[in-house]
Amino acid sequence: MKKNYYGLISGACIIWKSKLLKRMKIVTLLILVTITQAFALDSYAQNKRLSLRFTNERIINILDEIEEQSEFYFMFDASKIDVNQRKSIDCENQTITNILDQLFENTRITYRVSDRQIGLISTNFANADQSQAVSGKVSDSSGSPLPGVTVVIKGTTQGTVTNGDGEYSLSNIPDNAELVFSFVGMKTQEITVAGKANINVVMAEEAIGLDEVVAVGYGTQTKASLTGSAQVVKMDDIEKRGISTGNIVKAIEGFVPGLQISYNGNPNNTTSMILRGRGTLNSGIAPLIIIDGVPTNRGLNELAVHDIENIQVLKDASSATIYGSRAANGVILVTTKKGEEGNNITINSSIKVGFLPQNTIPLLNTEEYGRAQWIAAKNDGVDPNYGTYSYLDHQDASGKWILDEIILPDFLDADKTMKPANTNWEKVISRNAITQNHNIAASFGGKKANALLSYDYLKSEGTTKYNNWIRNTLRINSSYNLIGGRLEVGENISLIKMMYTGSSYLDRIPTIQSIVPVHTIDGKGWGGPVKGMSDRNNPLLMIMNNRQNHSDDLRLVGSLYMDLELFKNFHFKSTAGVDYDGKWQRTMNLKYNAGFMSEDVTKMEVYASYDGSWTWNNVFNYQFKLNKNNFNLMVGQELTEANGSYLWGARDGFAMESTDYMYLDVGEENVRNGNIAWDNALNSYFGRLVYDYSRKYLLTAIIRRDGSSRFGTNNKYALFPSLSAGWVITEESFMESFNWLSYLKIRYGWGRTGNQEIDNYASYSQYMAQYDDSTTGINPSNSTAYDIYGNDEGFLPSGFRILLNGNSDLKWETTTQNNFGVDFNLFDSKLTGSFDYYIKHTYDILVKPPTLRVTGYNQSTWYNGAEMKNKGWEATLSYSGQINKLSYFVGFTGYHNDNEFVYIMPEALGAYAGNGKDQTILGRPLRSLYGYIAEGIFQNQEEVDAAPVQPGKGVGRIKYRDISGSNGVPDGKIDSDDRTWIGVDEPKFAWSSNLQAKWKNFTLSMLWNSEIGREISSPTKGLTNFFGFYGGQNYGKALLNAWTTDNNKSDIPALTKSDNNSEQRFSTYFVENTSYLKLQSFELGYELPKAIAQKLLMQDAQVFVQGENLWTIKLPGNSFTGYDEKNPNLTYPLPISFTFGLNFKF
């Protein structure tokens, strides 16, 4: 049965299929209704013929069969209608009315047919007392009647639906009752009866699609009136993935073309973002984040996913200019949830299990390491019997060495505490990660006030032991209407408590050999490295000795606002916001003894800090209309101040190793401490004009003036203007014949934005007085206190040393951007899409060139000395439709970006890829790779002898291409002149596909992500393809397939303990193509039928299971040898995870 959503008919509670229609344009719905009424004799109900044959079958099963054979769906209240009665029926090629007449004969059930909708009514209830009845008619804004509108008494299940003429009738209605009128695509209305016997209602269209209101910075606009490039992300599409990943930024991956999101498996769910390419050389490459009007530099991972209402991304300068000096990299606007009318409580709960497949990088076990050492030694012509291994071997008749036996010692250490082991260190320190997220929210609201109070708990485990992140979030949003609705005041406040413990340590696994045991033979001491091994510690020891160490954060982010309507459509809004974080961390370094690694002094360090900002803005906004000319004017002013401070202290020599004892006061030696503070301020004035003529011709103009404390006295202020225009072609009369084209808009925008993310005091000369004090660890060569006579006693006068040279001409990084776009809807808006092409030019980029030491200590200076360009395109395309009971949505996004490093001052050129002479980074992408070209492996001595001069070359070694000498032509030798450009660490093309489907109460969604053409410097090949790069640590199993005369097809060079051929030099051997297609997310959900939910005193109930990072397909050209193309590094590999979730609304 189709039991999706409750409606009402003649006082009986029914079930109706609504969400399958939500994606249809409301105009189409009205047309269909009109056609249905005008041609009633030819309706589906009269034309559809069915054949049924049942004997003594339950009515409910017969109704199910009718639904399966047709597009009819039944609505009824199971508490009033007995559908478990048994009936027999035999109908051949009959209409639905004939079938139902026979089915319900001699029962207390009657029915009403409205096209494909059939309501079942109990005759007992239908004939109830009609006294105190209310009736009326429901129509749309054009006056046409609306059939199928649900009319229900608020707070009860009593109600009905309108008939084909839009008429309804209800009985037994209390005088003080409120009637709720609801219909798909229309705004729900609530009307008090107040003794009225006749209530007629005109329903207004819901703001859907192009009429949707979106945030644009200090205000809102309809989506149709936008002339810049902005993307709206609906929480309905991403909330479940946000719950699973713990960060809403991860959830929007694939929904915003042009937005690159990077992350790893860290349990604190941090991310980094780049929008439309890298436009700076400094740390400020991420978009500006605004939460309810409050700018923040902290990550959205700290915000509870359940608290977020929607997200908008302002991409181009014409839309982002309103934020001026901070908007060069785009803007992300986050709006949190508000209280709703009525009272309800929502509970969400989810549990995620994440795991890593064993051996993200397969490493040598004890026997394999011994074999690799023996092979490498024989290749090098040295004795393999060193370290912990010895061997029995012999030569065969041809002189080839044969390994007979690998011999391990009885003990690894002289004290005979460690026996040889075969430890799988990854297994020792790893675990399945369990993440819990629980949320409860209470919403209260009426016409004069509403409030939302929520609490969110998240405990996220990493895939290594004792690596956890715990976040507690308390949030309150409320608003109040005063002075007859002219004044609105409210607040949006979050208090967030976080605790982080542990670290990954997975990147430490290769640093210790598998022969080392976890514990000594007594099971109490720790195993560790011995002579001949790398000086790296037992990773489990590091975990256990640090498990008590943690950092605690307390963050307050929120705003208070008042919005006063001075006269009609003229508003003054004042908003004050804060975003502050306080942090405390204690690190206890305990004693240990593990092999030749040890620490015999207990140490402790404490760190405390606060940082954040406050913002206050005041905005006037006026909307008015002159004939067909619509105006929206806004002017405002904003003050922002950021500041922070941190201090640390440390001592050594604690008598006890206890968290209750180890505080600074009881440390006995080596007292040390430090303290620093910082601040910056921004003063801004801005304005915006939004104009349209008859919703056809659109214009937006923005100007902002920012002043920053970070810049030189000669350039404190800068102006950031933008201008954009749009033409809605489908509003023209000559487009009326193009019925298949629902909407077409072309737009162009130009704007200028800035970037101020540099050192707070970059424009000032900075000096420091520093004494030499051996107890503080200060380097004596940096001391500014000395006695000219060399006396090491008494008080010494202090001088100063310079930290930074000032530059009073230092000014803003500036980005100008041109954006050309088109938005279109086809076939009654079932097919929608957009395309943008942009050119982004950033100049006056801030750089700090390196300096020669002979000029004095740290004689560096900030300059405006570089330029960069990005150009590219972005596209979205989606289609929504329905096949019988199945509704579906298919969406695609894609983008391409070209980055070019245009200019950098000569003094800084050597800090970037290239040789600094004829081959420089200029004219190339910033993330270009520069090195040698590897041409395979020398197969025989003839190849070696014929090759250019290459120190260390030999059979089984990598050969390199002779490209050029100092004069630009090949010179017969391999040296630094043979380096060239060998790759770009950016994707050439990226795309995503979002698939959604709904069938009855089941929902399904998939997200596929893909990057094509990215070339990276492999983080793992040094471990997996070479034996001696990093000394006496462990290496990858791939070495067992290294080149030999019998295995000459291998691309892994012959094993060697040395690197005489300089194979660590960066070359194409280490460049890997990571082109991939990944099933990033898969979700299956089920919504509990309303009848069951209401019996459990709930409005809604949902369950879902969601998988993340499920399957990666290597695309043509992929040469990646690591664990995960999406996150190729080892520190925090991305786990495969599954989330099980529940959602209840009361």
N, C-alpha and C positions, 0 to 999 in steps of 0.2 A: 504493500500500500504506500501511497505517497503521503507520508505524514511529516511534513516539513515544518510548517509554521502555522500558528493558530490564527484563525479568523473566527467569525461568528455568523450564524444564520438562524433567524427566528428564535433567538435566545439559546440556541444550541451551540456548544463549542465545536468548531470545525477545524480542519487542517487544510492549508492551502499552499500551493507552490509559488513562492514569490521571488526568491533570490535568483531563480533561473531567468527572470525577466529584467533584472536590474540593469543589465548592460544595454537594453534596447532603448533607443531614443524615444522620449516621451511623445513626440509628435507622431511617430509611427504607431504607438499604442492607441492614440486617439483616433487615428485614421482607421485602424483595425476595428475599434469599437463602433465607429460610425458605419463602416461597411457591414458589420454584423447586424446592426439594427435595420439598415436599409434593405438588406437582402435576407431577412430572417427566414424566408421560405427555402432559401438555398443554403442555410447554415450547415456547419459540420454535423450538428446534432441530428438534423433531418436526413442528411445524405449518407452518413456512415452506417454500414450494415455489418452486423455481427452474427456469429453462429456459436451457440452454447449448448452443451448437453451435460447436465449433472443430475445425479440421483442421491437424494438425502445428504446433500453437502452443506457445510456451514456457509451462511451468507457472506461472511468476510472473505472466504476463499473465492466465491463467485465474483465478488467485486474486484479482487486481485486479478482474476483472469480477464475481466473487462478492461482493466487498465493495461494489461499486457498486450491485448489485441488492438488497442486504440490509443488515442490521445486524451481520453476522458480521465478525470481524476475526481475522487470522491472526498467530500468534507462531512464530518459528522462528530458528534459528541458521544464517545463510547460509554459515558456514564448514564446517558439517557436513551441510547438506542442499542437494542440487543442484536448485535451482528453475529452472535454465535448460534442463532436459531438455524435449524436445518431445513433446506428447501430443495425441491426437485424442479428442474427447468429444462425444456427442450425447445430451442429456437433455432431456426435456420434462416440466415440472411434477413434478420429483422432489424428495425431501427431501435435506438436505445430506449425510446419511450415505451415501445411494445414489450421490450425485454424487462424493463423495470416494473411495468404494470403487472406482468405475470409473476415477477420475483417477489413483489411486496403484497400480493393478494393475500387477504386474511391476516395481515400483520398490522401492527400499530406504527408503521413506517410510511411516510410519504416522501416526496422528493421535489426538488426544483432544479431545472436544467438551464444553465446560462452558457451557451456555446459548449466549451469542453469542461466546464465546471459544473459539478453536480452536488448539491447539498441535500443531505438526508435529515429529515425532521421527524421527531416523535409527534404523533397526532395528539397524544395527551398534552404535550407542551404547547403544540400549535394552537390548541383550542383553549388555552388558559385564559383567565380573566383579562379582558382587554381594557379594563378601566385604567385611568391615568396614563393613557397612551401618548406617545410622542411620535410624530411622523414628519416627513419632509422630503426634500429633493436635493441631490448633490450634483453639481455641475462643475465644469472647468471654467477657466477665465473667459472663454469665448461664449459661454452659455450652453454648451453641449452637455447633455446628461452623462454622468459617469456611472456605468454599471460595475458591480463587483467591489464597491468601496466597503471596507469593514467599518461598522459602527458598533462600538462597545461601550458599556458603562464602565468608567474608569475604576480600577480596583476590583472588578468582578469579571466573571466569565460570561456574563449575559450580554447578548448582542445579536447583530444580524448583518447581512450584506445587501447593498442596493440591487434592485432588479434592473432589467434592461432599459427602463426609463429613468434610472438614477434614483428611484423612489425607495424609501425605507419606512418601517414602522416598528416601534418597540412599545411593549406594555409594561405595567408595574414599575414605572420609573419614579424614584423619589424626587421631590421638588429640588433638593440640593445636589442632585447627581450631576456629574460632568460626563458628557459624551465625547468619545475619542474617535475621530474620523481619520482613517489611514488608507492609503492606496499607493501602489508601486509608482515611484517617480513623482509623487506629490508630497508637499509638506504636510505633516500630520497636524491636525487642529484639535484643540480641546475647547468645548463650549459648555457653559453651565446652563442647565435646564431652567432653573428659576421659575418653575410653574408654566413655562411656555408649552403649548400643545403642538406648535408647528415650528420647526427649525430647518431652514434652508441654508445650505453651505456652498460656497464657491471655493474650490481648492486651487491653490497655486502650485506651479511646477517646482519640483525640487531643483536645487542648484547642482546640476550634474555636468560632467564633461567640461565644456568650454565656459560655463557659467560658474564653475567652481572658484571660490575665493581663496587666494594664496597670499602668503606673507611675502613682502618685497623689501622689508627694511623700514622700520618706523611707520608701518602702515600695511594696507592690503590692496590688492587689485583682483579683478576677475581674470581667469586664465586667458579668456578671449582678448582682453585688452593689453596683454603683455607684448612688448616689442623687443625685449631682450631675450637672451637664451637662459631659460630657467627650467628646472626639472622638479616636479612634485613626486615624492615617493609616498605611496599610501601604506599605512601600517597594516592594513588587511593583507597586503601582499607579502610582507616581510616579518610580521611579528613573531611567528613561530620560529623562523630561522634566527631572529634576534634572541629569542629565549634560549635556543640551543647553543648559539655561539657566545652569549653573554655580552655582546657588544653590538649596538645598532649599526655601527659603521660596517662591520662584517656582513650584516644582513642586507645592506643596500648594494653590496658588490654585485655587479651585473645588471643593475637597474638604472645606473647613471652612466651613459657613455662618456668617455673622456676622463673618468675618475679612476685612477690607479690606486688600489688599496693593497697594502702589504701587511702581513702579520705572520705570527708563528704560533707554536703551541704553548706559549707562556700562559699559566692559569689566570693572570691578571688581564688577559684579553686585550692587550695594547695593540694599536694599529698605527700605521702611517699612511698619509694620503697625499697624492699629487694630482692636481686638476689641470688638464690641458698642458702637460709637459713641465719640465723644470725651467723656471724663469729667473733663478738667482743662484749664486755660488755660496750663499750663507744658509744658516739653519732654518730660516723662515720660508720653507717651501710648501707648507701645508695651508689649506684653506682656513680662513677665519671662521670660528665657530661661535654662533650666537644662540644662547639658550633663553627663551622668553625675554629677549631684548638685552641680555647680559653677555658681553663678550668674554670668552674664556680661552686660555692657552692650555688647558688640561684636556685630557682625552674623554671622549664620550663613553668609554668603557666604564667610567665611574657613575654613569647615569643608568638607573634601572630601566630596562626595556619596556616594562609594563607602564611606565609613567609617560611615555612619549605618545603624542597624538599624531604628529606628522613631521615630515622633513622636507625642506625645499633647498635646492642647490642653485645658487646664482653663479653662472659660469662666466659670462662675458663682462667686459668692463661697463657696458651700458646699463646692466642691471646691478652690478656690484659696486659701482662708483659711489653709491650712497654711503658706503663705509670707507671711502677714500683711501687713506694711507695704509690701511691694513688689508686691502681687498685685492692686491695684485694676483693672488693665487686663488681667487674665488671665495665664495662665502657659503657656509652651510647654516641654515636657519632651523632651529629645533623648537617646536612648540609642544608643551606638555599638556596633559589631559586636564580638563576642567570638570567641575561638578555638572550634573545633568538634572533636568527637572524630574521630580519624583525621587523616591528613596530606593537605593539598591546597594547590595554588597556583592563584590566580585572576588572570587578566590581562584588563584592560579597556582599550580604546583607542577614542577617538572623535575625529573631525575635524568642525568646524562651519564653514560658510561663511555669513556674514551680509552683507546688502547693503541699501542704501537705494534705493528707486526714485528716479530722477533728479528733482531739483527738488522736494524736500519742500514748499517754498513757492516756486512759480514767480515769479521776479523779472524785472524789466524788463531787456531787453538794451540795448545802447548806443543803437540807433535808437529803440526804444520809449521810453526815458527822455527822449530829446530831444523826441519827440512829446508826451509827458505834460507836460514843462516848458512847451512852447509853448502847449498848451491851457490849462494853469493860468494862465499869464501873461495870455492873452487874456481869460479869465474874470475876472481881477483888474484888467484894464484897465491893465496895465503892459507895458513893453518886454520881450519874451521873450529878447532877446539879452544874456544874462549867463552867467557861469560859463564853461564850455568849449564851449557851444553858440551858434551863430548860425543865422539862418534867412532864407530867401527866401519871402515870402508875398504875398498880394494879397486884395482884397475883390472879391466878385462883384457883380452888378448889384443884388442885394438888400441889399448891405452886409455880407454874411457873410464872415468871414475864411477864406481857403483857404491851407493850407500847401503850398508848392511844393517846398521842398528844405531838408533839415537839413544844415548845414555844420559839419564838424569841423575843428579846427585841425591843422596839420602836426605840432605838438608840444604837449603839455599843459603843459610847464614852460618857464620862461625859459631854462634851461640846455640845452634841446633834447635831453633824455635819454630822454623818454618819449613814444612815439607813441600816439595813441588806439587802444584795443583793444576787443574785445568778449568780455570774460573771463567764463566761467562759473565763478564762484568755488567753488561747491559741487563741481563736477567737479575743480577744481584740488586741493582739499584732501581729497577723499574717496577711499575705497578699499573694495574688498571685504574684509571682516574675516574672517580665518582664526583659528579657535580650536581648540587641541589640548588634549585631556585624556587622560592615560595613567596607569593605575593597576595596580600589582601588589601582591597580598596573599598572604601565606603563613600558613596556619593549621595548628596542631599541637595535638593533644589526646589525652588519655586519661582514665581515671577519677580520677586524682589531680591532674592539672594540664592546663591548656590555655593557648595563647598565640596571638595574632594580631599579625603584623608587616606593615605596609603602607606603601607609598610612593606618593604621588600628585603628578603634575605637571600644572599647568594654565597654558597661555599663552593669554590672551584678548585679542584685538585689537579696538579700537574701529573705527568706520567712518570716522574721520579718521586721517591719517597720523601715525605715531609715538605713537599713543595706545594703550598696552599695559598689561596687568596680568599679572604672572607670580606664580604661587603654587606653592611646594614644601611638601608636607606629609609628615612622617614620623610614624607612629603605632604605638604598641605597647600592646596590652591583654593582660594575662595574669592568671591566678588559680591558686591552689594550695590543695589540700585537705590539712589536717594533723590530727593527733590523731584519727585514725580518722574523718575527715570532719566533726568538730565545729568545726574552725577553718578558715575560708577567708580568705586574704589575696590581695590583687591590686592592680593599678594600671591606670589608663586615661590615657594620656599622649599628647598631640600636640605636635609642634614644627613651627611654620608660619613659613616665610620668604616674604615678599611684596615685590614691587617694582612701583611704579606710575610711568608716564611719560606726559607729554603731557596734553592736554585735548581737549574736543570741538571748539571753535571754530566749530561749525556755526551757533551763534547770532550769530557775528560777520559772517557772510556778507552780511546786508542792510546792514551799516554802511559798506560801500564800494561805489562804483558800478562797473558792468561796463566803463566806458570806461577805467578804470585798468588798465594792463598788469601782468602778474606781474613782469616784469623790465624793466630799461632796455634801450635798443637794443643795447648791447654784450653782453647776455645774462648779465651778471655782477651788476649793481646791482639794487636792488629798486624795483619800482613802488610808488607811494604816492599819497595824496590831494594835490590841489592847491587853490588858492584857490577858495572857493565850496563846498567839500566838507566833510563832517564830519571831525573830528579823530580818525579811527579808522584803525588800521593795516592793512597788507596781511596777511591771515590766514595765508598761506603763510610769510611772513617770521616771524611770531610762532611758527609751528610749528617752523621750522628753527632759529630762535635759542634755542628752549627744548628741543630734542630731547635734549640731554645732561642735562637736569635730571630728577631722579627722587627718589622717596622710598622708603626701605627700612624694612620692619617685620619684627621677629622676635617671634613670639608663642608663649608656652608656656601650654598649658591642659591640666589633667589632675587626677587625684586618686589617692590611695593609700587603701586601706581594709582593715579586718579585720572579720570577722563570726564571732563566737564563740557557739556554742550552749551556754549555761550548764547547762541541762537541757532535756528534751524540749520543743521548740517555744518555748523562751524564749531569745531572741537578744539579744546586745549587739553593735552595729555602730558603729564609729568611722571617720569619713571626713575626710581632710584634702585640700583642693583649692586650686589656684591658677589664676589667669588673669591673666597679665602680658604686656604688649606694650612693646617698645622700638622707638623710631622715630628715624631719621636722615634729614635732607633737606638737600641743597645746591642753591641756586638761583643760577645764573649769568645776569646780565643783560648781554648783549653790546652792543657798539656797532653802530649801523646808521644808514642814511640812506635814507629812502623818502618822496619828495615833500617836503611841509613837515614831516613827522614825522622826528625824528632823536634819537639818543642818542650823545653823544661821550665818555661816561665809563663804563668797565667797572665793574660792581658785582657783589657777591656776598654772599649771606646763607646762614648755616648754622643749622639748627634741629635740636635733639635733645631727646628726651623719653622718659619711661617712665610707664606708668600701669597699674593693675590692682588685683587684690584677692586675699586669701587667705581661706579658709573652713575652719572646723573644726566638725563636728557629731558628737554622740554620741547614739545612739538605742537604747532598750530596746524590744523587741517581743515580745509574748506572745500566742500563739494557743491557745485551748482550747475544749472542747465539753462542754456539760452537757445530755445527752439531745439534744433537737433545737435547743438554743440554741447558737449559734456566736458566739464572741467573738474579737476581734482588738484588743489594747490596745497603744498605742505612746506613749511619752513621750521627749522629747529636749531637747537644748540645743544652741545654735549661736552661734559667734562669727564675725563677718565684719569685716574691715578693708580699706578701699580707700585707696590713696594714689597720688600721682604728682608729677612735676616736669617742667618743661621749661625750656630755656634757649636763647637765640639770640644770635648775634653777626653783625655785618656790617661790611664795609669797602668802600671804593671805590678806583678808581685802580690797576688791575692792569696791569703792563707787557705781559703776554701773555694772549691769550684761549685758554686751554688747560685741559682738565680735569686734566691732570697738574700744572699750575702754580698754578691759582687756589685757594689756601687762605688763610685769614685772615691768616696771618703776613706775607704779601707784599703785602697791600693797603696803599696809601700814605696814605689820607686818610679822613676821616669815619668814625671808629671809633664803633660803637654796639653795645649789647648789652642783654640783659634776662634775668631769671630769676624763676620763680615755683614754688611747691609747694603741695600741698593734701592733705587726708586726711579721712576720715570713718570711723565705726565703728558697728556694729550688734550688740546683744546680745539673744538671743532664747531663749525657753522655749516649748515647744509640746507638745501631746498630742492623741491621736485615739482614739476608740472606734468600732469597726465591729461592729455586731451584726446577726444575722439569726436568725429563727426558721424552721427548716426551709426555708430559701431562699425563704420566702414573704413575710415581713414584715422590712423592712430599715430600719436606723437607723445614721446616722453623725453623730458629734458631734466638733467640733474646737475647740480653743482655742489661741491663740498670744499671747504677750506680747513686744513688741518695745521696745527702747530704742535711740534714735538720737542721735548727737552733733550732728545737724543742727538739732535743735529746742531751744526755750528751756528754761531751767532749771526752769520750772514745769510743763513738759509733755514730759519726756524719754521717758517710757514710755506705751504705749497697749496696750489689750487688743483682740484681734480674735477673736470667737467665730463659730461657724456650727453649724447644725443642719439635717439633711436626712433624709427618710424616703422609703421606697418600698414599694409593694405589688405583688407579682407575682400578678396575678389568675389567670393560667392555672394556678397551682399549687393553686387551690381545687378541691375535688371537684365543685362545681356547674358547672365549666367543661369537664368531661370529654366532654360531648356536642358541644362546639364543635371538631370535629376540624380544621377549616380554620384555626383560630387556634392557631398554634404557640407564641406567646409574647406576653404583654401585661403591661406594667409601667407604673404611674403613679408619679410622684415629685414631691416638693416640697422645695425647699431655700431656706434663708435664711442670710445670712452678712454679715460686716463685714470689709472689707479696707482697706488704707491705701496712701498714695503719699507717698514721701519725696524725690522727685526735684526738689530745689531747690538753690540755692547751698549749698555746704558750710558756710558760715559765715553763713547768712541771719539767724540769731537774734542775732548779735553786732554791736556797733558796730565799724566799721572805719575806720582813719585811715591817712594816708600822708604821709610827709615827702618833698617834691619840690623840687629845685633847678631853676632855669631854666638850661638849657644849650643853646645854639643848635645845638651839634653833635649833640645827641640828638633834635632835633626836638620837644622839650617845649614846649608852648604857654606863653609867659611869663605869661599870665593865670591859669594853674593853679599857678604857683610859690608855694611857701610860704617862700621865703627872700628877704629884701629889707632894705635899709638905710633906716631911717626918714628919714635925712638926704639920701638920694638919691645917696650915693657909690657909684660902680660899680667898687669895688675892694676887695681884702682879703677876709677870711673873713666870711661872713654867717651869723648864727644862723638856724636853720631852725625853722619852726613845723610845723603839720600841717593837712591838709585832710581832711574827712570823706568817706568813700566810701559808707558805709551806716549808717543808724541801726539800733541793735539793738532786738529785741523779745523779751523773756524769756518772753512768753506764747505765742509761736509754737508751733503744734501741727500734728499730722498732717492731711493731707487724708484724709477717711474716705468710703468708699463702702459703702452697704448695698445688697443685691440680693436680690430674691425671684425664684425660678425655678420654673415649673410645667412638667413634662415628661411625655411618654408615649413609650414604646418598644414596637414591635410587630413580630412576624414572622408571616407568613401562608403557607398552602399549603406546608407542610413547609419553611418558612423560605426559600422562593424569593423571596417578596416581603417586604422588610424596610423599616422606616422609623422615624423619630422626629420629634417636634414639641416645641419649647420656646417658652414665652412668659416674658419677663423684664421686671422693673421695676428699674432701676438708678438710685440716687440718690446723688450725690456732694456733700458739703457741706464747709465749712471749706477751700475751695479757696484755695490760696496765690496772692496777687496783690501786685504792687508798683506802687501808683498813681503817675502822673507828679506831679512837684512844680513849683511856680513857682520860677524862678531867684532871685527876690528873697528866698527863704527861706535862701539860701546854696547853695554849689555841691553838687549831687547829694545833697540832703537826703531821699533816698528810704528807704522802710521796707517790709519784708515784713509782710503781714497775712493772717489767715484771713478772707477777705471775699467769697466767691462760692459759689454753688450751681448744680448742673446735674443734669438728669435725662435718662436714656435709657430707652426702652421699645421692645420689638419682639418679633418672633418669628423662629424659625429652623426649617427643615424639611429632612429628608432622605428620599429614597425610592429604592429600588433593586429590580431584579428580575434574577434569573439563571436561565437555562434552557438547554435543549439541543434542537436539531432535527437528528436523525440524527447526522452527524459534526460539526456546528457547535454549539459552545457559545458563549454570549453573556452579556453583563452590561450593563445599562442603569441608570445612576444619575443622580439629580437632587438638587441642593441649592438652597435659596433662602432669602433673608432680607429683612427689612424693619426699619428702625430709625428711631424718632422721637427727635430731640434737642431739648431745651428748656433755654435759659439762664434759670434761675429767679431768681437774685439776684446782684448785685454791689454792692459798697460804692459810694456815690454819687461818691466822689472818683475812681473808676476808670471810671465809666460812659462818659465821653467818649472813651475809648480804643477803643471798639467801635462797630460800625455803628449808624447812627441819627443823629438830630439832637440827642440829649442832652436833649430836652425831652419832647414828647408822643409821639415815636416813638423807642423805644429797643429794644435787643436783647433786653430782658427779655420772656420768654414766647415767644421765637422760637428757631429753631436758631442755634447759634453761627456757622455759616458762611452766614448770610443775606447777600444782596446788596442794597445800598441805593443808589438813584440815581433818575434821571429816566426818564420814559416817552417814548420816541421814537415819533412817530406818522407816520413816512414822510417824504417829501420834498415841499417846496413845488413845485407844478407850474406855477403862474402867479402874476402879481402880485396878482390878486384874492384868492387864498388868503393871500398874505403880508399884504395890507392888513387882512384880516379876523381875522388871528391875534392872540393876546395880544402885549403888548410883549415883544420878545425881541431884545436887542442883537445885531446881525450877521445877522439873518434876511434871507432873500432867495430868489429863485427858484433851485431846485436845491440848497437847503440843507435840513438836517434840521430838522423842526419838533417841538416838545416840548409835552406836555400841561400845561395849567394846572390843577393839582390843588387848591391851596389857598394862601391868604395866611397872615399871622400869626394871623388869627382863625379859621382852619380852613375857609374857603370860598374858591372861586376869586376871584382879585383882578385878573385881566386882565394879569398880567405873569409872566414866567418868572424865578424866582429859587430860592434854596436851599430855600424852603418848599414847593416843588413836587416834592421828592424823596419817594420812597416805597419799599416793599419790592418788589423785582423778580426775586427768584430765591433758590434755595438750592443751594449747591455740595455737595450730597450726593445719592446715588441714592435714589429712592423705593423701588426694588425691585431686587435683584440675584439672578441665578440662574446655575447652571452645569449642564451635562450631560456625563456621562462615559460613553462608549460603548466597550465592549471585545468582541472576538470572537476565537475560535480555531477554526481548521479545519486538521486534521492538524498539520503542523509550522509553520503560519503563524499569526501573531498580528497583530491590528489594533486600534488604539485611537484615539479622537478625544476632544478636550476642547473644548466650546463654552462661552464665558463671555458674560454679558450684564449690562449696567447700564441701567436705565430711569429717566428723569426727572431726571438730574443736569443742573444749569444752571451753567455756568462763565463767568467773565470771560475773554473771548477773548484769548489771548496774541498773536494774529496780525492781527486786523482793523486795528489801528493802522498796520500795514505794508501791508496789501493793499488797503484801501479809502480811504486818505487819502494825499495827496502831500506835505504839509508838516509833519507832526507831529514829525518827528525831524531836521529840518534837511536838509543836503545829502548824505544817504545814499541808498541804493537803496530801491525800493518794489515792490509786487507787480504782476504782469501784470493782475490784476483791474481795475486803474485804467483800463485801456483800454476797459472797459465802463461807465465812469462815466456819470452822468446828463447828458444834453443834451436840447435840445428835440426832437431827432430820436430820442432813445433814452430816452424818459420813463418806461419801465417798469423801469428799473434802480433798484436799492435802494442803489447807491453814489452818494454826493453828488457834485455837479459838482466837477471838479478845481479846487483852489485852493492857492496856496503859503502863504496865511495861514490863521488860524483865528479870524476875526472872529466867527463864530457860536458859539464855545466848544464845538466838537464833540468836544473831548477829554474833556469832562465825562462821568462814568460814567453810562451810560444803558442802557436795554434794547437799544440798537443793538449793544452789545458783549456782551450775554448770549446764550449759545448752548446749546442743548439737545444733549447728547452721547449720547442713547440709541442703543445699538448691540448687535449680536450678532456675536461674533468667533469664528472658528475659531482657537482659541489654539494647539492642538497636534494634529498628526496623525502617527501612528507605524505603521510596518509592519515586522514582525520575522519572522525565520525561524530555527528551531532545527535544527541539523544532525542527521540521523538518528543514533541511538546507534551503529549499526554502523560508520558512517563515522568518527564521533568517536573511538570506541575504537581503531580502526585507526590513528588519528593520535595515540594515547596520551593522549586527553582524556576526561574524564567528560562534559562538556557543551561545546557550542559554539553561539553565537548571533551573528547579524548583524542589524542594524536600520538603518532610515533614519527620521529624525524631522524634521518641519517645525514651525516656531514662528512665531506672528504672521502667519498665512497669508492670512486673508480677513476683512474687516470689512463687515458689512451695516448700513446705516443704517436704523434702525427709525422708524416713524411719529413725527413731531414733531422729528426730528433736524434741527438747523440749523447744525451744526458746519461750519466752513470751513477748518479746519487739516488737519494730516497724519494724526494718529492720536488717536481719541477716548480711548483708554486712557491715553495719555501726551501731553496736548496741548501740552506745552512744547517749545521748539526746541532746548534745550541738548544733549540726548542723545536724538534720536528713536529709537523702537524699530525695529530692522531686521527684515526678513524673513530667516529663517535656516533652513538645512538641516544636519542632523547625520547623519554616517555612522559607525556604531559596530560594534565587535567585542567579544565576550566569550568567553573561554576558561577552562575550569576543568580543571585537571590532577589 
